[in-house]
Amino acid sequence: MTTSDYMDLILRAGGLSLAIYALVGQVAKPALRMMAKRHAKGGKLSRGQEEFYRWLTRALCVCIGGFMGCMPLWPSWFDTSWGPIIGCISGSMSPGIYIAVSKALPDRLRKIISGASVSGGDQ
């Protein structure tokens, strides 16, 4: 394998990580939050419940990454049996990407990406 082959795999793994971040952060996490708030007493989660759902979403990232790694995303020269492993690694990077993006983006752009209202009193 050459350096460009390694870079190709790194870029594919990074793209997979971003896709997992979008899938879990925008689809699975809101659904989990709705279910959690429905089962919570008084509409508020306890500290233990919040911690449980935090780790559940992280585990979900790794599992979805493993499943997405089974997809035909890899080049023809690559041994596809390594795909699920790279997918799990990409999934484990998704929470870190979320934290990095949330700290790096300006507040208004972060609100646009998250779907929140950008018209506020602080204009």
C-alpha positions as CSV (number, residue, x, y, z in Angstrom):
1,M,0.0,0.0,0.0
2,T,1.2,3.5,-0.8
3,T,0.7,6.7,1.1
4,S,-2.1,7.8,-1.2
5,D,-3.9,4.5,-0.4
6,Y,-3.6,5.2,3.3
7,M,-4.9,8.7,2.8
8,D,-7.8,7.3,0.8
9,L,-8.8,5.1,3.7
10,I,-8.4,7.9,6.2
11,L,-10.7,10.1,4.2
12,R,-13.2,7.4,3.8
13,A,-13.2,6.7,7.5
14,G,-13.5,10.4,8.3
15,G,-16.5,10.7,5.9
16,L,-18.1,7.7,7.5
17,S,-17.6,9.3,10.9
18,L,-19.3,12.4,9.7
19,A,-22.2,10.4,8.3
20,I,-22.5,8.5,11.6
21,Y,-22.5,11.8,13.5
22,A,-25.3,13.1,11.3
23,L,-27.3,9.9,11.6
24,V,-27.1,9.5,15.3
25,G,-27.1,13.2,16.2
26,Q,-30.0,14.2,14.0
27,V,-32.1,11.0,13.9
28,A,-31.4,8.6,16.7
29,K,-30.6,11.0,19.6
30,P,-33.8,13.1,19.3
31,A,-35.9,9.9,19.2
32,L,-34.1,8.6,22.3
33,R,-34.7,11.9,24.0
34,M,-38.4,11.8,23.3
35,M,-38.7,8.3,24.6
36,A,-36.6,9.2,27.7
37,K,-38.7,12.2,28.5
38,R,-41.9,10.2,28.1
39,H,-40.7,7.7,30.7
40,A,-39.2,10.3,33.0
41,K,-41.1,11.5,36.0
42,G,-42.3,15.1,35.7
43,G,-40.7,15.4,32.3
44,K,-37.2,15.7,33.7
45,L,-34.4,13.1,33.6
46,S,-32.5,12.2,36.6
47,R,-28.7,12.5,36.5
48,G,-28.4,8.7,36.2
49,Q,-30.9,8.6,33.3
50,E,-29.0,11.3,31.5
51,E,-25.8,9.5,31.9
52,F,-27.4,6.2,30.7
53,Y,-28.7,7.9,27.5
54,R,-25.3,9.6,27.0
55,W,-23.6,6.3,27.0
56,L,-26.4,4.7,25.0
57,T,-25.8,7.2,22.2
58,R,-22.1,6.6,22.2
59,A,-22.6,2.9,22.0
60,L,-25.1,3.4,19.2
61,C,-22.4,5.4,17.3
62,V,-20.0,2.5,17.5
63,C,-22.7,-0.1,16.5
64,I,-24.0,2.0,13.6
65,G,-20.4,2.5,12.5
66,G,-19.8,-1.2,12.5
67,F,-22.9,-1.8,10.4
68,M,-22.0,1.0,8.0
69,G,-18.5,-0.4,7.7
70,C,-20.2,-3.5,6.1
71,M,-21.5,-1.4,3.3
72,P,-19.6,-1.4,-0.1
73,L,-17.7,1.8,0.7
74,W,-14.2,0.5,0.3
75,P,-11.9,0.5,-2.8
76,S,-11.5,-2.7,-4.8
77,W,-7.9,-3.3,-3.6
78,F,-9.0,-3.2,0.1
79,D,-9.8,-6.3,2.1
80,T,-13.4,-5.6,3.0
81,S,-13.3,-7.8,6.1
82,W,-11.6,-4.8,7.8
83,G,-14.6,-2.5,6.9
84,P,-16.6,-3.1,10.1
85,I,-13.5,-2.5,12.3
86,I,-12.8,0.8,10.5
87,G,-16.5,1.6,10.8
88,C,-16.5,1.0,14.6
89,I,-13.4,3.2,14.9
90,S,-15.2,5.9,12.9
91,G,-18.3,5.6,15.1
92,S,-16.2,6.0,18.2
93,M,-14.8,9.2,16.7
94,S,-18.3,10.7,16.2
95,P,-18.8,12.1,19.7
96,G,-15.4,13.7,19.5
97,I,-16.3,15.3,16.1
98,Y,-19.6,16.6,17.7
99,I,-17.6,18.2,20.5
100,A,-15.1,19.7,18.2
101,V,-17.7,21.1,15.8
102,S,-19.8,22.5,18.6
103,K,-16.7,24.4,20.0
104,A,-15.3,25.5,16.7
105,L,-18.4,26.9,15.0
106,P,-19.8,30.3,15.8
107,D,-23.1,30.3,17.7
108,R,-25.3,31.3,14.8
109,L,-23.9,28.8,12.5
110,R,-24.1,26.1,15.2
111,K,-27.8,27.0,15.6
112,I,-28.5,26.7,11.9
113,I,-26.9,23.3,11.7
114,S,-28.8,22.1,14.8
115,G,-32.1,23.4,13.5
116,A,-32.6,25.9,16.3
117,S,-34.0,29.4,15.7
118,V,-31.4,32.0,14.8
119,S,-33.7,35.0,15.3
120,G,-33.2,36.0,18.8
121,G,-33.0,39.0,21.0
122,D,-29.2,39.2,20.7
123,Q,-29.0,40.7,17.2
